Amino acid sequence: MSINAARQRGVTMVELIMFMVIVSIALAGILQVMRMTTANSADPLRRKQALMIAEALLEEVRQAGFTYCDPTSSNADTAQKTADCVLKEDFGIEPGTSALRPFDNVNDYGAPAGAAVASFNDGTGALADALGRRMDVTGYSATVAVIPAALGDIPAGAGADSDALRIRVTVSFAGDVPVVLDGYRARYAPIPRSE
């Protein structure tokens, strides 16, 4: 029995070409994924920031009072319906009151017929927080619509005297798909008295 002392060394030309083709295809695929990831890496950040802005603005609106009368009315805590009010509530800011946020009633943030309004802007059109300070979020815009709505057993009213309102906050950023959040607010004061 003899053992061949001369062993093969190296690779053939076919093996070398196959290796180069396989590595090239894999590298092209990895570079394509990296290019797409890099190009879209800012989108989640903008979307997340728009969501945070929308959540904060929706919370501000939902924390406002929701009574039949303007909170400055002498009978705001006791009125059982809009007709009982000395100063009735209506959509939008009441004439003669301050346009500074936070407003004293949920429907002060909206406009009649559920139209979307830019209630969160400062005097220059930039987004502002509840204290009127400009937010450092260039390129974002926000609107709110306050709409009478049915909520469970609570029927939808015709206007600001509705017992339930749907609050829709929309935040947009330069051509991206807008972030839309809906919330509901039910009237809590006054508590109807049983006769």
VEXLO-516685 format. One record per residue (C-alpha): residue number from 1; x, y, z; residue in three letters; chain. Coordinates in nm, 3 decimals. Example, Ala and Ser with C-alpha at 12.3 -4.5 7.8 and 13.67 -1.06 7.14 Angstrom:
2
{i 1 | c1 1.230 | c2 -0.450 | c3 0.780 | aa ALA | ch A}
{i 2 | c1 1.367 | c2 -0.106 | c3 0.714 | aa SER | ch A}
This chain:
195
{i 1 | c1 0.000 | c2 0.000 | c3 0.000 | aa MET | ch A}
{i 2 | c1 0.134 | c2 0.331 | c3 -0.095 | aa SER | ch A}
{i 3 | c1 0.027 | c2 0.673 | c3 0.022 | aa ILE | ch A}
{i 4 | c1 0.034 | c2 0.956 | c3 -0.227 | aa ASN | ch A}
{i 5 | c1 0.275 | c2 1.206 | c3 -0.081 | aa ALA | ch A}
{i 6 | c1 0.174 | c2 1.485 | c3 -0.315 | aa ALA | ch A}
{i 7 | c1 -0.144 | c2 1.634 | c3 -0.174 | aa ARG | ch A}
{i 8 | c1 -0.365 | c2 1.886 | c3 -0.347 | aa GLN | ch A}
{i 9 | c1 -0.324 | c2 2.240 | c3 -0.227 | aa ARG | ch A}
{i 10 | c1 -0.532 | c2 2.555 | c3 -0.300 | aa GLY | ch A}
{i 11 | c1 -0.868 | c2 2.595 | c3 -0.469 | aa VAL | ch A}
{i 12 | c1 -0.983 | c2 2.556 | c3 -0.821 | aa THR | ch A}
{i 13 | c1 -1.087 | c2 2.846 | c3 -1.040 | aa MET | ch A}
{i 14 | c1 -1.453 | c2 2.730 | c3 -1.030 | aa VAL | ch A}
{i 15 | c1 -1.456 | c2 2.727 | c3 -0.650 | aa GLU | ch A}
{i 16 | c1 -1.303 | c2 3.073 | c3 -0.639 | aa LEU | ch A}
{i 17 | c1 -1.563 | c2 3.217 | c3 -0.881 | aa ILE | ch A}
{i 18 | c1 -1.852 | c2 3.052 | c3 -0.689 | aa MET | ch A}
{i 19 | c1 -1.720 | c2 3.198 | c3 -0.361 | aa PHE | ch A}
{i 20 | c1 -1.699 | c2 3.547 | c3 -0.510 | aa MET | ch A}
{i 21 | c1 -2.055 | c2 3.526 | c3 -0.651 | aa VAL | ch A}
{i 22 | c1 -2.205 | c2 3.406 | c3 -0.321 | aa ILE | ch A}
{i 23 | c1 -2.023 | c2 3.667 | c3 -0.111 | aa VAL | ch A}
{i 24 | c1 -2.120 | c2 3.944 | c3 -0.358 | aa SER | ch A}
{i 25 | c1 -2.491 | c2 3.852 | c3 -0.340 | aa ILE | ch A}
{i 26 | c1 -2.482 | c2 3.837 | c3 0.040 | aa ALA | ch A}
{i 27 | c1 -2.299 | c2 4.168 | c3 0.066 | aa LEU | ch A}
{i 28 | c1 -2.544 | c2 4.338 | c3 -0.174 | aa ALA | ch A}
{i 29 | c1 -2.838 | c2 4.214 | c3 0.036 | aa GLY | ch A}
{i 30 | c1 -2.684 | c2 4.337 | c3 0.361 | aa ILE | ch A}
{i 31 | c1 -2.600 | c2 4.677 | c3 0.212 | aa LEU | ch A}
{i 32 | c1 -2.956 | c2 4.712 | c3 0.077 | aa GLN | ch A}
{i 33 | c1 -3.103 | c2 4.646 | c3 0.424 | aa VAL | ch A}
{i 34 | c1 -2.859 | c2 4.891 | c3 0.584 | aa MET | ch A}
{i 35 | c1 -2.942 | c2 5.160 | c3 0.327 | aa ARG | ch A}
{i 36 | c1 -3.316 | c2 5.122 | c3 0.384 | aa MET | ch A}
{i 37 | c1 -3.273 | c2 5.122 | c3 0.763 | aa THR | ch A}
{i 38 | c1 -3.056 | c2 5.432 | c3 0.756 | aa THR | ch A}
{i 39 | c1 -3.290 | c2 5.619 | c3 0.522 | aa ALA | ch A}
{i 40 | c1 -3.596 | c2 5.550 | c3 0.743 | aa ASN | ch A}
{i 41 | c1 -3.434 | c2 5.566 | c3 1.086 | aa SER | ch A}
{i 42 | c1 -3.576 | c2 5.911 | c3 1.166 | aa ALA | ch A}
{i 43 | c1 -3.938 | c2 5.816 | c3 1.086 | aa ASP | ch A}
{i 44 | c1 -4.004 | c2 5.624 | c3 1.410 | aa PRO | ch A}
{i 45 | c1 -3.859 | c2 5.913 | c3 1.609 | aa LEU | ch A}
{i 46 | c1 -4.085 | c2 6.170 | c3 1.442 | aa ARG | ch A}
{i 47 | c1 -4.387 | c2 5.941 | c3 1.480 | aa ARG | ch A}
{i 48 | c1 -4.309 | c2 5.875 | c3 1.847 | aa LYS | ch A}
{i 49 | c1 -4.263 | c2 6.246 | c3 1.912 | aa GLN | ch A}
{i 50 | c1 -4.593 | c2 6.323 | c3 1.735 | aa ALA | ch A}
{i 51 | c1 -4.762 | c2 6.059 | c3 1.952 | aa LEU | ch A}
{i 52 | c1 -4.617 | c2 6.213 | c3 2.269 | aa MET | ch A}
{i 53 | c1 -4.737 | c2 6.559 | c3 2.164 | aa ILE | ch A}
{i 54 | c1 -5.086 | c2 6.424 | c3 2.084 | aa ALA | ch A}
{i 55 | c1 -5.108 | c2 6.241 | c3 2.419 | aa GLU | ch A}
{i 56 | c1 -5.007 | c2 6.553 | c3 2.611 | aa ALA | ch A}
{i 57 | c1 -5.254 | c2 6.776 | c3 2.428 | aa LEU | ch A}
{i 58 | c1 -5.538 | c2 6.523 | c3 2.463 | aa LEU | ch A}
{i 59 | c1 -5.467 | c2 6.499 | c3 2.836 | aa GLU | ch A}
{i 60 | c1 -5.479 | c2 6.878 | c3 2.867 | aa GLU | ch A}
{i 61 | c1 -5.821 | c2 6.894 | c3 2.700 | aa VAL | ch A}
{i 62 | c1 -5.961 | c2 6.602 | c3 2.901 | aa ARG | ch A}
{i 63 | c1 -5.854 | c2 6.765 | c3 3.229 | aa GLN | ch A}
{i 64 | c1 -6.056 | c2 7.079 | c3 3.160 | aa ALA | ch A}
{i 65 | c1 -6.391 | c2 7.122 | c3 3.335 | aa GLY | ch A}
{i 66 | c1 -6.712 | c2 7.009 | c3 3.169 | aa PHE | ch A}
{i 67 | c1 -7.022 | c2 7.173 | c3 3.315 | aa THR | ch A}
{i 68 | c1 -7.342 | c2 7.311 | c3 3.165 | aa TYR | ch A}
{i 69 | c1 -7.245 | c2 7.666 | c3 3.260 | aa CYS | ch A}
{i 70 | c1 -6.929 | c2 7.866 | c3 3.225 | aa ASP | ch A}
{i 71 | c1 -6.728 | c2 7.789 | c3 3.542 | aa PRO | ch A}
{i 72 | c1 -6.738 | c2 8.161 | c3 3.632 | aa THR | ch A}
{i 73 | c1 -7.120 | c2 8.151 | c3 3.636 | aa SER | ch A}
{i 74 | c1 -7.270 | c2 8.190 | c3 3.983 | aa SER | ch A}
{i 75 | c1 -7.471 | c2 7.868 | c3 3.946 | aa ASN | ch A}
{i 76 | c1 -7.217 | c2 7.653 | c3 3.759 | aa ALA | ch A}
{i 77 | c1 -7.217 | c2 7.390 | c3 4.035 | aa ASP | ch A}
{i 78 | c1 -7.595 | c2 7.363 | c3 4.070 | aa THR | ch A}
{i 79 | c1 -7.741 | c2 7.404 | c3 3.719 | aa ALA | ch A}
{i 80 | c1 -7.915 | c2 7.086 | c3 3.601 | aa GLN | ch A}
{i 81 | c1 -7.933 | c2 7.188 | c3 3.234 | aa LYS | ch A}
{i 82 | c1 -7.807 | c2 7.461 | c3 3.004 | aa THR | ch A}
{i 83 | c1 -8.127 | c2 7.663 | c3 3.042 | aa ALA | ch A}
{i 84 | c1 -8.054 | c2 7.704 | c3 3.417 | aa ASP | ch A}
{i 85 | c1 -7.722 | c2 7.881 | c3 3.353 | aa CYS | ch A}
{i 86 | c1 -7.655 | c2 8.248 | c3 3.407 | aa VAL | ch A}
{i 87 | c1 -7.353 | c2 8.221 | c3 3.172 | aa LEU | ch A}
{i 88 | c1 -7.401 | c2 7.939 | c3 2.921 | aa LYS | ch A}
{i 89 | c1 -7.115 | c2 7.735 | c3 2.777 | aa GLU | ch A}
{i 90 | c1 -7.070 | c2 7.714 | c3 2.403 | aa ASP | ch A}
{i 91 | c1 -6.801 | c2 7.591 | c3 2.165 | aa PHE | ch A}
{i 92 | c1 -6.497 | c2 7.816 | c3 2.143 | aa GLY | ch A}
{i 93 | c1 -6.363 | c2 8.074 | c3 2.382 | aa ILE | ch A}
{i 94 | c1 -6.630 | c2 8.296 | c3 2.535 | aa GLU | ch A}
{i 95 | c1 -6.617 | c2 8.662 | c3 2.430 | aa PRO | ch A}
{i 96 | c1 -6.439 | c2 8.879 | c3 2.683 | aa GLY | ch A}
{i 97 | c1 -6.237 | c2 8.592 | c3 2.835 | aa THR | ch A}
{i 98 | c1 -5.868 | c2 8.523 | c3 2.807 | aa SER | ch A}
{i 99 | c1 -5.740 | c2 8.320 | c3 2.515 | aa ALA | ch A}
{i 100 | c1 -5.463 | c2 8.180 | c3 2.735 | aa LEU | ch A}
{i 101 | c1 -5.459 | c2 7.809 | c3 2.803 | aa ARG | ch A}
{i 102 | c1 -5.549 | c2 7.599 | c3 2.986 | aa PRO | ch A}
{i 103 | c1 -5.912 | c2 7.678 | c3 2.916 | aa PHE | ch A}
{i 104 | c1 -6.178 | c2 7.637 | c3 3.183 | aa ASP | ch A}
{i 105 | c1 -6.404 | c2 7.402 | c3 2.985 | aa ASN | ch A}
{i 106 | c1 -6.353 | c2 7.119 | c3 2.735 | aa VAL | ch A}
{i 107 | c1 -6.562 | c2 7.283 | c3 2.465 | aa ASN | ch A}
{i 108 | c1 -6.348 | c2 7.600 | c3 2.478 | aa ASP | ch A}
{i 109 | c1 -6.084 | c2 7.406 | c3 2.283 | aa TYR | ch A}
{i 110 | c1 -6.318 | c2 7.332 | c3 1.992 | aa GLY | ch A}
{i 111 | c1 -6.532 | c2 7.512 | c3 1.738 | aa ALA | ch A}
{i 112 | c1 -6.896 | c2 7.460 | c3 1.639 | aa PRO | ch A}
{i 113 | c1 -6.984 | c2 7.154 | c3 1.431 | aa ALA | ch A}
{i 114 | c1 -6.671 | c2 6.968 | c3 1.536 | aa GLY | ch A}
{i 115 | c1 -6.439 | c2 7.169 | c3 1.312 | aa ALA | ch A}
{i 116 | c1 -6.070 | c2 7.112 | c3 1.378 | aa ALA | ch A}
{i 117 | c1 -5.898 | c2 7.421 | c3 1.519 | aa VAL | ch A}
{i 118 | c1 -5.539 | c2 7.497 | c3 1.612 | aa ALA | ch A}
{i 119 | c1 -5.608 | c2 7.565 | c3 1.981 | aa SER | ch A}
{i 120 | c1 -5.254 | c2 7.469 | c3 2.083 | aa PHE | ch A}
{i 121 | c1 -5.065 | c2 7.740 | c3 1.893 | aa ASN | ch A}
{i 122 | c1 -4.905 | c2 8.051 | c3 2.035 | aa ASP | ch A}
{i 123 | c1 -4.943 | c2 8.390 | c3 1.867 | aa GLY | ch A}
{i 124 | c1 -4.689 | c2 8.301 | c3 1.596 | aa THR | ch A}
{i 125 | c1 -4.851 | c2 7.971 | c3 1.493 | aa GLY | ch A}
{i 126 | c1 -4.600 | c2 7.745 | c3 1.672 | aa ALA | ch A}
{i 127 | c1 -4.709 | c2 7.475 | c3 1.916 | aa LEU | ch A}
{i 128 | c1 -4.718 | c2 7.593 | c3 2.277 | aa ALA | ch A}
{i 129 | c1 -4.764 | c2 7.410 | c3 2.606 | aa ASP | ch A}
{i 130 | c1 -5.050 | c2 7.475 | c3 2.850 | aa ALA | ch A}
{i 131 | c1 -4.863 | c2 7.770 | c3 3.002 | aa LEU | ch A}
{i 132 | c1 -4.815 | c2 7.935 | c3 2.663 | aa GLY | ch A}
{i 133 | c1 -4.445 | c2 7.852 | c3 2.632 | aa ARG | ch A}
{i 134 | c1 -4.331 | c2 7.761 | c3 2.281 | aa ARG | ch A}
{i 135 | c1 -4.254 | c2 7.390 | c3 2.239 | aa MET | ch A}
{i 136 | c1 -3.919 | c2 7.309 | c3 2.080 | aa ASP | ch A}
{i 137 | c1 -4.075 | c2 7.085 | c3 1.812 | aa VAL | ch A}
{i 138 | c1 -4.021 | c2 7.260 | c3 1.480 | aa THR | ch A}
{i 139 | c1 -4.228 | c2 7.125 | c3 1.191 | aa GLY | ch A}
{i 140 | c1 -4.515 | c2 6.979 | c3 1.395 | aa TYR | ch A}
{i 141 | c1 -4.871 | c2 7.110 | c3 1.384 | aa SER | ch A}
{i 142 | c1 -5.169 | c2 7.008 | c3 1.595 | aa ALA | ch A}
{i 143 | c1 -5.544 | c2 7.055 | c3 1.576 | aa THR | ch A}
{i 144 | c1 -5.830 | c2 6.954 | c3 1.802 | aa VAL | ch A}
{i 145 | c1 -6.194 | c2 6.884 | c3 1.723 | aa ALA | ch A}
{i 146 | c1 -6.453 | c2 6.860 | c3 2.000 | aa VAL | ch A}
{i 147 | c1 -6.763 | c2 6.677 | c3 1.877 | aa ILE | ch A}
{i 148 | c1 -7.087 | c2 6.586 | c3 2.058 | aa PRO | ch A}
{i 149 | c1 -7.098 | c2 6.206 | c3 2.064 | aa ALA | ch A}
{i 150 | c1 -7.289 | c2 5.913 | c3 2.207 | aa ALA | ch A}
{i 151 | c1 -7.099 | c2 5.724 | c3 2.475 | aa LEU | ch A}
{i 152 | c1 -7.251 | c2 5.402 | c3 2.601 | aa GLY | ch A}
{i 153 | c1 -7.597 | c2 5.489 | c3 2.740 | aa ASP | ch A}
{i 154 | c1 -7.532 | c2 5.863 | c3 2.707 | aa ILE | ch A}
{i 155 | c1 -7.695 | c2 5.998 | c3 2.390 | aa PRO | ch A}
{i 156 | c1 -7.523 | c2 6.255 | c3 2.170 | aa ALA | ch A}
{i 157 | c1 -7.646 | c2 6.608 | c3 2.222 | aa GLY | ch A}
{i 158 | c1 -7.691 | c2 6.875 | c3 1.959 | aa ALA | ch A}
{i 159 | c1 -7.420 | c2 7.115 | c3 2.074 | aa GLY | ch A}
{i 160 | c1 -7.217 | c2 7.225 | c3 2.373 | aa ALA | ch A}
{i 161 | c1 -7.491 | c2 7.100 | c3 2.608 | aa ASP | ch A}
{i 162 | c1 -7.419 | c2 6.738 | c3 2.509 | aa SER | ch A}
{i 163 | c1 -7.346 | c2 6.506 | c3 2.802 | aa ASP | ch A}
{i 164 | c1 -7.057 | c2 6.339 | c3 2.616 | aa ALA | ch A}
{i 165 | c1 -6.796 | c2 6.482 | c3 2.383 | aa LEU | ch A}
{i 166 | c1 -6.543 | c2 6.312 | c3 2.159 | aa ARG | ch A}
{i 167 | c1 -6.207 | c2 6.488 | c3 2.154 | aa ILE | ch A}
{i 168 | c1 -5.993 | c2 6.426 | c3 1.846 | aa ARG | ch A}
{i 169 | c1 -5.633 | c2 6.552 | c3 1.848 | aa VAL | ch A}
{i 170 | c1 -5.439 | c2 6.535 | c3 1.520 | aa THR | ch A}
{i 171 | c1 -5.063 | c2 6.596 | c3 1.510 | aa VAL | ch A}
{i 172 | c1 -4.882 | c2 6.620 | c3 1.174 | aa SER | ch A}
{i 173 | c1 -4.520 | c2 6.651 | c3 1.068 | aa PHE | ch A}
{i 174 | c1 -4.422 | c2 6.774 | c3 0.720 | aa ALA | ch A}
{i 175 | c1 -4.585 | c2 6.519 | c3 0.492 | aa GLY | ch A}
{i 176 | c1 -4.584 | c2 6.220 | c3 0.728 | aa ASP | ch A}
{i 177 | c1 -4.904 | c2 6.033 | c3 0.807 | aa VAL | ch A}
{i 178 | c1 -5.070 | c2 6.230 | c3 1.090 | aa PRO | ch A}
{i 179 | c1 -5.112 | c2 6.081 | c3 1.438 | aa VAL | ch A}
{i 180 | c1 -5.478 | c2 6.093 | c3 1.542 | aa VAL | ch A}
{i 181 | c1 -5.591 | c2 6.027 | c3 1.900 | aa LEU | ch A}
{i 182 | c1 -5.953 | c2 6.016 | c3 2.013 | aa ASP | ch A}
{i 183 | c1 -6.073 | c2 6.051 | c3 2.370 | aa GLY | ch A}
{i 184 | c1 -6.412 | c2 6.095 | c3 2.531 | aa TYR | ch A}
{i 185 | c1 -6.527 | c2 6.320 | c3 2.809 | aa ARG | ch A}
{i 186 | c1 -6.855 | c2 6.272 | c3 2.994 | aa ALA | ch A}
{i 187 | c1 -7.017 | c2 6.549 | c3 3.196 | aa ARG | ch A}
{i 188 | c1 -6.953 | c2 6.501 | c3 3.566 | aa TYR | ch A}
{i 189 | c1 -7.098 | c2 6.815 | c3 3.721 | aa ALA | ch A}
{i 190 | c1 -7.349 | c2 6.879 | c3 3.845 | aa PRO | ch A}
{i 191 | c1 -7.464 | c2 6.540 | c3 3.960 | aa ILE | ch A}
{i 192 | c1 -7.839 | c2 6.521 | c3 3.888 | aa PRO | ch A}
{i 193 | c1 -8.042 | c2 6.517 | c3 4.207 | aa ARG | ch A}
{i 194 | c1 -8.315 | c2 6.261 | c3 4.250 | aa SER | ch A}
{i 195 | c1 -8.647 | c2 6.426 | c3 4.328 | aa GLU | ch A}
